[in-house]
Amino acid sequence: MVNNINKTTATPTPAVDTNKSAAQQPSAENARAQSASVSAPRQDAVSLTPQAQQMSNLTKKAASESGINQEKVDKVKKALADGSYKVDVDRLAAKIAQFEADLFDR
C-alpha cells in the first residue's frame, strides 16, 4: 500500500502487483468507463410560468422601442410652430395639484 503525501489526509492507494500482467490489472480508463456507465446521465430542466414568459416578452419589446410617440411629438411641434396649440389651464392646474398631492402625501 502507498500513501499519497501531497494530500492533507492519507488515502491508501492499491499497490501495483508486478507479478500480474497489464491485461489483468485494472486501468484508470476502465475505472472511469465503469463509473460513467454506472451513473445515469443527469438532465436539468427549467420551466417558466406564463407570467414570467409575458414579462420576458414585454421586456424585449420595451428594449426594442424608444418609448416616444413620434407622431404625437410631430403634431405638437407643428401646433406650436403655427400658434394653434392651446393650453387648457384648468386641466393643467388640476394635474399639477394631483401630482403634488401624490408626491407629498406618500
N, CA, C and O atoms as a GROMACS GRO file, in nm:
protein
  424
    1MET      N    1   0.085  -0.116   0.000
    1MET     CA    2   0.000   0.000   0.000
    1MET      C    3   0.090   0.123   0.000
    1MET      O    4   0.195   0.124   0.063
    2VAL      N    5   0.045   0.230  -0.074
    2VAL     CA    6   0.121   0.354  -0.087
    2VAL      C    7   0.037   0.468  -0.035
    2VAL      O    8  -0.082   0.476  -0.066
    3ASN      N    9   0.095   0.557   0.043
    3ASN     CA   10   0.025   0.676   0.092
    3ASN      C   11   0.068   0.796   0.010
    3ASN      O   12   0.186   0.814  -0.018
    4ASN      N   13  -0.030   0.878  -0.029
    4ASN     CA   14  -0.003   0.999  -0.105
    4ASN      C   15   0.028   1.110  -0.007
    4ASN      O   16  -0.059   1.150   0.071
    5ILE      N   17   0.150   1.162  -0.008
    5ILE     CA   18   0.190   1.263   0.089
    5ILE      C   19   0.150   1.404   0.046
    5ILE      O   20   0.164   1.497   0.126
    6ASN      N   21   0.101   1.423  -0.076
    6ASN     CA   22   0.062   1.555  -0.124
    6ASN      C   23  -0.076   1.596  -0.074
    6ASN      O   24  -0.107   1.715  -0.072
    7LYS      N   25  -0.157   1.503  -0.036
    7LYS     CA   26  -0.291   1.534   0.015
    7LYS      C   27  -0.284   1.556   0.165
    7LYS      O   28  -0.191   1.511   0.231
    8THR      N   29  -0.384   1.626   0.217
    8THR     CA   30  -0.385   1.653   0.361
    8THR      C   31  -0.421   1.529   0.441
    8THR      O   32  -0.379   1.516   0.556
    9THR      N   33  -0.498   1.439   0.382
    9THR     CA   34  -0.531   1.315   0.450
    9THR      C   35  -0.467   1.201   0.374
    9THR      O   36  -0.460   1.204   0.251
   10ALA      N   37  -0.423   1.105   0.445
   10ALA     CA   38  -0.358   0.991   0.381
   10ALA      C   39  -0.466   0.902   0.322
   10ALA      O   40  -0.550   0.849   0.394
   11THR      N   41  -0.462   0.885   0.192
   11THR     CA   42  -0.557   0.800   0.124
   11THR      C   43  -0.482   0.680   0.070
   11THR      O   44  -0.394   0.695  -0.015
   12PRO      N   45  -0.513   0.563   0.118
   12PRO     CA   46  -0.440   0.446   0.068
   12PRO      C   47  -0.475   0.419  -0.076
   12PRO      O   48  -0.592   0.423  -0.116
   13THR      N   49  -0.374   0.392  -0.154
   13THR     CA   50  -0.394   0.355  -0.293
   13THR      C   51  -0.340   0.215  -0.312
   13THR      O   52  -0.241   0.179  -0.248
   14PRO      N   53  -0.403   0.135  -0.396
   14PRO     CA   54  -0.358  -0.003  -0.412
   14PRO      C   55  -0.220  -0.007  -0.476
   14PRO      O   56  -0.190   0.067  -0.570
   15ALA      N   57  -0.138  -0.093  -0.423
   15ALA     CA   58  -0.004  -0.110  -0.478
   15ALA      C   59  -0.014  -0.189  -0.607
   15ALA      O   60  -0.104  -0.271  -0.625
   16VAL      N   61   0.079  -0.165  -0.696
   16VAL     CA   62   0.081  -0.234  -0.823
   16VAL      C   63   0.153  -0.367  -0.804
   16VAL      O   64   0.266  -0.372  -0.756
   17ASP      N   65   0.086  -0.471  -0.842
   17ASP     CA   66   0.147  -0.604  -0.833
   17ASP      C   67   0.224  -0.630  -0.960
   17ASP      O   68   0.167  -0.637  -1.069
   18THR      N   69   0.355  -0.642  -0.947
   18THR     CA   70   0.439  -0.660  -1.065
   18THR      C   71   0.431  -0.800  -1.121
   18THR      O   72   0.481  -0.826  -1.230
   19ASN      N   73   0.369  -0.891  -1.049
   19ASN     CA   74   0.358  -1.029  -1.097
   19ASN      C   75   0.242  -1.044  -1.195
   19ASN      O   76   0.241  -1.139  -1.273
   20LYS      N   77   0.142  -0.951  -1.192
   20LYS     CA   78   0.026  -0.960  -1.281
   20LYS      C   79   0.060  -0.895  -1.414
   20LYS      O   80   0.141  -0.802  -1.420
   21SER      N   81   0.000  -0.943  -1.516
   21SER     CA   82   0.022  -0.883  -1.648
   21SER      C   83  -0.060  -0.754  -1.658
   21SER      O   84  -0.149  -0.730  -1.576
   22ALA      N   85  -0.032  -0.671  -1.757
   22ALA     CA   86  -0.103  -0.545  -1.775
   22ALA      C   87  -0.250  -0.566  -1.805
   22ALA      O   88  -0.332  -0.482  -1.770
   23ALA      N   89  -0.285  -0.674  -1.867
   23ALA     CA   90  -0.424  -0.702  -1.900
   23ALA      C   91  -0.504  -0.738  -1.777
   23ALA      O   92  -0.625  -0.715  -1.773
   24GLN      N   93  -0.438  -0.794  -1.674
   24GLN     CA   94  -0.509  -0.835  -1.553
   24GLN      C   95  -0.530  -0.719  -1.456
   24GLN      O   96  -0.623  -0.723  -1.375
   25GLN      N   97  -0.447  -0.615  -1.463
   25GLN     CA   98  -0.458  -0.503  -1.371
   25GLN      C   99  -0.562  -0.403  -1.423
   25GLN      O  100  -0.565  -0.374  -1.542
   26PRO      N  101  -0.645  -0.350  -1.334
   26PRO     CA  102  -0.745  -0.252  -1.378
   26PRO      C  103  -0.676  -0.121  -1.415
   26PRO      O  104  -0.595  -0.069  -1.339
   27SER      N  105  -0.710  -0.070  -1.530
   27SER     CA  106  -0.651   0.057  -1.572
   27SER      C  107  -0.740   0.172  -1.529
   27SER      O  108  -0.856   0.153  -1.494
   28ALA      N  109  -0.685   0.292  -1.532
   28ALA     CA  110  -0.761   0.412  -1.495
   28ALA      C  111  -0.873   0.436  -1.595
   28ALA      O  112  -0.981   0.482  -1.557
   29GLU      N  113  -0.849   0.406  -1.722
   29GLU     CA  114  -0.952   0.424  -1.825
   29GLU      C  115  -1.070   0.331  -1.800
   29GLU      O  116  -1.185   0.372  -1.814
   30ASN      N  117  -1.043   0.206  -1.764
   30ASN     CA  118  -1.151   0.112  -1.736
   30ASN      C  119  -1.231   0.156  -1.614
   30ASN      O  120  -1.353   0.143  -1.612
   31ALA      N  121  -1.163   0.209  -1.514
   31ALA     CA  122  -1.232   0.255  -1.394
   31ALA      C  123  -1.323   0.373  -1.427
   31ALA      O  124  -1.436   0.379  -1.379
   32ARG      N  125  -1.275   0.466  -1.509
   32ARG     CA  126  -1.358   0.580  -1.548
   32ARG      C  127  -1.478   0.536  -1.631
   32ARG      O  128  -1.590   0.586  -1.612
   33ALA      N  129  -1.456   0.443  -1.721
   33ALA     CA  130  -1.564   0.395  -1.806
   33ALA      C  131  -1.672   0.327  -1.723
   33ALA      O  132  -1.791   0.343  -1.749
   34GLN      N  133  -1.629   0.250  -1.623
   34GLN     CA  134  -1.726   0.181  -1.538
   34GLN      C  135  -1.805   0.280  -1.454
   34GLN      O  136  -1.926   0.265  -1.438
   35SER      N  137  -1.737   0.382  -1.399
   35SER     CA  138  -1.809   0.479  -1.316
   35SER      C  139  -1.904   0.563  -1.401
   35SER      O  140  -2.010   0.602  -1.352
   36ALA      N  141  -1.869   0.592  -1.526
   36ALA     CA  142  -1.956   0.668  -1.614
   36ALA      C  143  -2.079   0.588  -1.652
   36ALA      O  144  -2.188   0.644  -1.664
   37SER      N  145  -2.063   0.458  -1.672
   37SER     CA  146  -2.177   0.377  -1.712
   37SER      C  147  -2.269   0.348  -1.594
   37SER      O  148  -2.388   0.322  -1.614
   38VAL      N  149  -2.217   0.353  -1.472
   38VAL     CA  150  -2.298   0.324  -1.354
   38VAL      C  151  -2.392   0.441  -1.324
   38VAL      O  152  -2.509   0.419  -1.293
   39SER      N  153  -2.342   0.564  -1.333
   39SER     CA  154  -2.426   0.679  -1.301
   39SER      C  155  -2.510   0.718  -1.423
   39SER      O  156  -2.461   0.723  -1.536
   40ALA      N  157  -2.637   0.744  -1.398
   40ALA     CA  158  -2.728   0.782  -1.505
   40ALA      C  159  -2.700   0.926  -1.545
   40ALA      O  160  -2.662   1.007  -1.461
   41PRO      N  161  -2.719   0.960  -1.673
   41PRO     CA  162  -2.696   1.099  -1.715
   41PRO      C  163  -2.798   1.190  -1.647
   41PRO      O  164  -2.917   1.159  -1.638
   42ARG      N  165  -2.749   1.302  -1.600
   42ARG     CA  166  -2.834   1.397  -1.529
   42ARG      C  167  -2.886   1.502  -1.626
   42ARG      O  168  -2.810   1.561  -1.701
   43GLN      N  169  -3.015   1.523  -1.622
   43GLN     CA  170  -3.077   1.621  -1.710
   43GLN      C  171  -3.146   1.726  -1.624
   43GLN      O  172  -3.226   1.694  -1.537
   44ASP      N  173  -3.113   1.852  -1.651
   44ASP     CA  174  -3.177   1.963  -1.581
   44ASP      C  175  -3.281   2.025  -1.672
   44ASP      O  176  -3.263   2.030  -1.794
   45ALA      N  177  -3.387   2.073  -1.614
   45ALA     CA  178  -3.493   2.136  -1.692
   45ALA      C  179  -3.544   2.259  -1.618
   45ALA      O  180  -3.547   2.262  -1.495
   46VAL      N  181  -3.582   2.358  -1.694
   46VAL     CA  182  -3.637   2.481  -1.639
   46VAL      C  183  -3.767   2.510  -1.712
   46VAL      O  184  -3.775   2.501  -1.834
   47SER      N  185  -3.869   2.544  -1.636
   47SER     CA  186  -3.995   2.584  -1.699
   47SER      C  187  -4.035   2.719  -1.643
   47SER      O  188  -4.027   2.743  -1.522
   48LEU      N  189  -4.078   2.807  -1.731
   48LEU     CA  190  -4.118   2.942  -1.691
   48LEU      C  191  -4.270   2.949  -1.682
   48LEU      O  192  -4.341   2.889  -1.762
   49THR      N  193  -4.316   3.022  -1.584
   49THR     CA  194  -4.460   3.042  -1.570
   49THR      C  195  -4.508   3.133  -1.683
   49THR      O  196  -4.427   3.205  -1.742
   50PRO      N  197  -4.635   3.132  -1.713
   50PRO     CA  198  -4.687   3.222  -1.816
   50PRO      C  199  -4.658   3.369  -1.783
   50PRO      O  200  -4.633   3.449  -1.874
   51GLN      N  201  -4.661   3.405  -1.655
   51GLN     CA  202  -4.633   3.543  -1.616
   51GLN      C  203  -4.487   3.578  -1.646
   51GLN      O  204  -4.458   3.688  -1.693
   52ALA      N  205  -4.396   3.485  -1.620
   52ALA     CA  206  -4.255   3.510  -1.648
   52ALA      C  207  -4.231   3.520  -1.798
   52ALA      O  208  -4.150   3.602  -1.843
   53GLN      N  209  -4.299   3.438  -1.876
   53GLN     CA  210  -4.287   3.445  -2.022
   53GLN      C  211  -4.338   3.580  -2.073
   53GLN      O  212  -4.277   3.641  -2.160
   54GLN      N  213  -4.452   3.625  -2.018
   54GLN     CA  214  -4.509   3.753  -2.058
   54GLN      C  215  -4.414   3.867  -2.019
   54GLN      O  216  -4.394   3.961  -2.097
   55MET      N  217  -4.356   3.860  -1.900
   55MET     CA  218  -4.262   3.963  -1.856
   55MET      C  219  -4.140   3.966  -1.947
   55MET      O  220  -4.090   4.073  -1.980
   56SER      N  221  -4.092   3.852  -1.987
   56SER     CA  222  -3.976   3.844  -2.077
   56SER      C  223  -4.010   3.907  -2.212
   56SER      O  224  -3.930   3.982  -2.267
   57ASN      N  225  -4.127   3.876  -2.265
   57ASN     CA  226  -4.170   3.934  -2.394
   57ASN      C  227  -4.185   4.086  -2.384
   57ASN      O  228  -4.145   4.159  -2.475
   58LEU      N  229  -4.244   4.133  -2.274
   58LEU     CA  230  -4.262   4.278  -2.257
   58LEU      C  231  -4.128   4.349  -2.241
   58LEU      O  232  -4.110   4.460  -2.290
   59THR      N  233  -4.034   4.285  -2.172
   59THR     CA  234  -3.902   4.344  -2.155
   59THR      C  235  -3.831   4.357  -2.288
   59THR      O  236  -3.768   4.460  -2.317
   60LYS      N  237  -3.841   4.253  -2.371
   60LYS     CA  238  -3.781   4.259  -2.505
   60LYS      C  239  -3.846   4.369  -2.590
   60LYS      O  240  -3.777   4.442  -2.661
   61LYS      N  241  -3.978   4.379  -2.580
   61LYS     CA  242  -4.050   4.481  -2.658
   61LYS      C  243  -4.011   4.621  -2.612
   61LYS      O  244  -3.988   4.709  -2.694
   62ALA      N  245  -4.002   4.641  -2.482
   62ALA     CA  246  -3.966   4.772  -2.429
   62ALA      C  247  -3.823   4.810  -2.468
   62ALA      O  248  -3.795   4.926  -2.494
   63ALA      N  249  -3.734   4.712  -2.471
   63ALA     CA  250  -3.596   4.740  -2.507
   63ALA      C  251  -3.583   4.776  -2.654
   63ALA      O  252  -3.494   4.852  -2.692
   64SER      N  253  -3.672   4.722  -2.737
   64SER     CA  254  -3.663   4.748  -2.881
   64SER      C  255  -3.730   4.878  -2.923
   64SER      O  256  -3.705   4.928  -3.033
   65GLU      N  257  -3.815   4.934  -2.838
   65GLU     CA  258  -3.885   5.058  -2.872
   65GLU      C  259  -3.827   5.175  -2.792
   65GLU      O  260  -3.772   5.157  -2.683
   66SER      N  261  -3.839   5.295  -2.849
   66SER     CA  262  -3.783   5.412  -2.783
   66SER      C  263  -3.874   5.468  -2.674
   66SER      O  264  -3.827   5.539  -2.585
   67GLY      N  265  -4.002   5.439  -2.678
   67GLY     CA  266  -4.096   5.491  -2.579
   67GLY      C  267  -4.148   5.629  -2.615
   67GLY      O  268  -4.220   5.690  -2.535
   68ILE      N  269  -4.115   5.678  -2.731
   68ILE     CA  270  -4.159   5.811  -2.774
   68ILE      C  271  -4.257   5.795  -2.890
   68ILE      O  272  -4.228   5.728  -2.989
   69ASN      N  273  -4.372   5.857  -2.875
   69ASN     CA  274  -4.471   5.855  -2.981
   69ASN      C  275  -4.436   5.969  -3.077
   69ASN      O  276  -4.479   6.083  -3.060
   70GLN      N  277  -4.358   5.936  -3.177
   70GLN     CA  278  -4.306   6.038  -3.268
   70GLN      C  279  -4.418   6.111  -3.342
   70GLN      O  280  -4.405   6.230  -3.371
   71GLU      N  281  -4.526   6.043  -3.372
   71GLU     CA  282  -4.639   6.106  -3.441
   71GLU      C  283  -4.698   6.219  -3.355
   71GLU      O  284  -4.729   6.327  -3.404
   72LYS      N  285  -4.714   6.190  -3.225
   72LYS     CA  286  -4.769   6.290  -3.134
   72LYS      C  287  -4.671   6.407  -3.116
   72LYS      O  288  -4.713   6.523  -3.110
   73VAL      N  289  -4.543   6.378  -3.109
   73VAL     CA  290  -4.441   6.483  -3.096
   73VAL      C  291  -4.445   6.576  -3.217
   73VAL      O  292  -4.442   6.698  -3.203
   74ASP      N  293  -4.452   6.517  -3.334
   74ASP     CA  294  -4.457   6.597  -3.457
   74ASP      C  295  -4.582   6.685  -3.462
   74ASP      O  296  -4.577   6.800  -3.506
   75LYS      N  297  -4.696   6.630  -3.415
   75LYS     CA  298  -4.822   6.704  -3.415
   75LYS      C  299  -4.813   6.826  -3.321
   75LYS      O  300  -4.858   6.935  -3.356
   76VAL      N  301  -4.755   6.807  -3.201
   76VAL     CA  302  -4.742   6.917  -3.105
   76VAL      C  303  -4.643   7.021  -3.157
   76VAL      O  304  -4.666   7.141  -3.142
   77LYS      N  305  -4.534   6.975  -3.217
   77LYS     CA  306  -4.435   7.069  -3.273
   77LYS      C  307  -4.499   7.158  -3.380
   77LYS      O  308  -4.475   7.279  -3.385
   78LYS      N  309  -4.579   7.096  -3.464
   78LYS     CA  310  -4.644   7.170  -3.572
   78LYS      C  311  -4.743   7.272  -3.513
   78LYS      O  312  -4.749   7.387  -3.558
   79ALA      N  313  -4.820   7.228  -3.411
   79ALA     CA  314  -4.917   7.318  -3.349
   79ALA      C  315  -4.847   7.435  -3.278
   79ALA      O  316  -4.895   7.548  -3.283
   80LEU      N  317  -4.734   7.408  -3.214
   80LEU     CA  318  -4.657   7.515  -3.150
   80LEU      C  319  -4.601   7.612  -3.254
   80LEU      O  320  -4.601   7.734  -3.234
   81ALA      N  321  -4.554   7.556  -3.365
   81ALA     CA  322  -4.494   7.640  -3.469
   81ALA      C  323  -4.596   7.732  -3.534
   81ALA      O  324  -4.566   7.848  -3.562
   82ASP      N  325  -4.718   7.682  -3.559
   82ASP     CA  326  -4.816   7.767  -3.627
   82ASP      C  327  -4.908   7.841  -3.530
   82ASP      O  328  -4.997   7.914  -3.573
   83GLY      N  329  -4.886   7.825  -3.398
   83GLY     CA  330  -4.962   7.903  -3.299
   83GLY      C  331  -5.098   7.847  -3.267
   83GLY      O  332  -5.176   7.913  -3.199
   84SER      N  333  -5.131   7.727  -3.314
   84SER     CA  334  -5.264   7.672  -3.288
   84SER      C  335  -5.268   7.586  -3.161
   84SER      O  336  -5.374   7.533  -3.127
   85TYR      N  337  -5.158   7.570  -3.092
   85TYR     CA  338  -5.155   7.488  -2.969
   85TYR      C  339  -5.214   7.569  -2.854
   85TYR      O  340  -5.164   7.677  -2.822
   86LYS      N  341  -5.317   7.517  -2.794
   86LYS     CA  342  -5.383   7.586  -2.683
   86LYS      C  343  -5.367   7.503  -2.555
   86LYS      O  344  -5.384   7.381  -2.556
   87VAL      N  345  -5.336   7.569  -2.448
   87VAL     CA  346  -5.319   7.503  -2.318
   87VAL      C  347  -5.448   7.519  -2.240
   87VAL      O  348  -5.498   7.630  -2.225
   88ASP      N  349  -5.501   7.407  -2.190
   88ASP     CA  350  -5.619   7.409  -2.103
   88ASP      C  351  -5.567   7.432  -1.961
   88ASP      O  352  -5.524   7.338  -1.894
   89VAL      N  353  -5.573   7.557  -1.916
   89VAL     CA  354  -5.512   7.594  -1.788
   89VAL      C  355  -5.579   7.526  -1.669
   89VAL      O  356  -5.512   7.493  -1.571
   90ASP      N  357  -5.710   7.505  -1.676
   90ASP     CA  358  -5.780   7.438  -1.566
   90ASP      C  359  -5.733   7.293  -1.553
   90ASP      O  360  -5.709   7.244  -1.443
   91ARG      N  361  -5.720   7.226  -1.666
   91ARG     CA  362  -5.675   7.086  -1.667
   91ARG      C  363  -5.530   7.077  -1.620
   91ARG      O  364  -5.494   6.988  -1.543
   92LEU      N  365  -5.448   7.170  -1.665
   92LEU     CA  366  -5.308   7.172  -1.625
   92LEU      C  367  -5.295   7.194  -1.474
   92LEU      O  368  -5.216   7.126  -1.408
   93ALA      N  369  -5.372   7.286  -1.419
   93ALA     CA  370  -5.368   7.313  -1.275
   93ALA      C  371  -5.413   7.191  -1.195
   93ALA      O  372  -5.354   7.158  -1.092
   94ALA      N  373  -5.517   7.126  -1.243
   94ALA     CA  374  -5.566   7.006  -1.173
   94ALA      C  375  -5.460   6.895  -1.174
   94ALA      O  376  -5.441   6.826  -1.073
   95LYS      N  377  -5.392   6.878  -1.286
   95LYS     CA  378  -5.287   6.775  -1.296
   95LYS      C  379  -5.169   6.807  -1.204
   95LYS      O  380  -5.115   6.718  -1.140
   96ILE      N  381  -5.130   6.934  -1.198
   96ILE     CA  382  -5.019   6.975  -1.111
   96ILE      C  383  -5.058   6.952  -0.964
   96ILE      O  384  -4.977   6.902  -0.886
   97ALA      N  385  -5.181   6.988  -0.928
   97ALA     CA  386  -5.227   6.969  -0.790
   97ALA      C  387  -5.231   6.820  -0.754
   97ALA      O  388  -5.193   6.782  -0.644
   98GLN      N  389  -5.276   6.737  -0.847
   98GLN     CA  390  -5.282   6.593  -0.823
   98GLN      C  391  -5.141   6.536  -0.807
   98GLN      O  392  -5.117   6.452  -0.720
   99PHE      N  393  -5.049   6.582  -0.890
   99PHE     CA  394  -4.910   6.535  -0.882
   99PHE      C  395  -4.849   6.570  -0.747
   99PHE      O  396  -4.784   6.486  -0.684
  100GLU      N  397  -4.869   6.694  -0.702
  100GLU     CA  398  -4.815   6.736  -0.573
  100GLU      C  399  -4.878   6.659  -0.458
  100GLU      O  400  -4.810   6.624  -0.362
  101ALA      N  401  -5.008   6.633  -0.468
  101ALA     CA  402  -5.075   6.556  -0.364
  101ALA      C  403  -5.018   6.413  -0.358
  101ALA      O  404  -4.993   6.360  -0.250
  102ASP      N  405  -4.997   6.353  -0.472
  102ASP     CA  406  -4.939   6.219  -0.475
  102ASP      C  407  -4.796   6.219  -0.425
  102ASP      O  408  -4.752   6.124  -0.360
  103LEU      N  409  -4.723   6.324  -0.456
  103LEU     CA  410  -4.583   6.332  -0.419
  103LEU      C  411  -4.565   6.350  -0.269
  103LEU      O  412  -4.479   6.285  -0.209
  104PHE      N  413  -4.642   6.437  -0.208
  104PHE     CA  414  -4.620   6.472  -0.068
  104PHE      C  415  -4.704   6.392   0.030
  104PHE      O  416  -4.670   6.388   0.148
  105ASP      N  417  -4.810   6.331  -0.013
  105ASP     CA  418  -4.895   6.254   0.077
  105ASP      C  419  -4.841   6.114   0.103
  105ASP      O  420  -4.888   6.046   0.194
  106ARG      N  421  -4.747   6.072   0.029
  106ARG     CA  422  -4.694   5.936   0.046
  106ARG      C  423  -4.588   5.931   0.149
  106ARG      O  424  -4.532   5.824   0.176
   0.00000   0.00000   0.00000
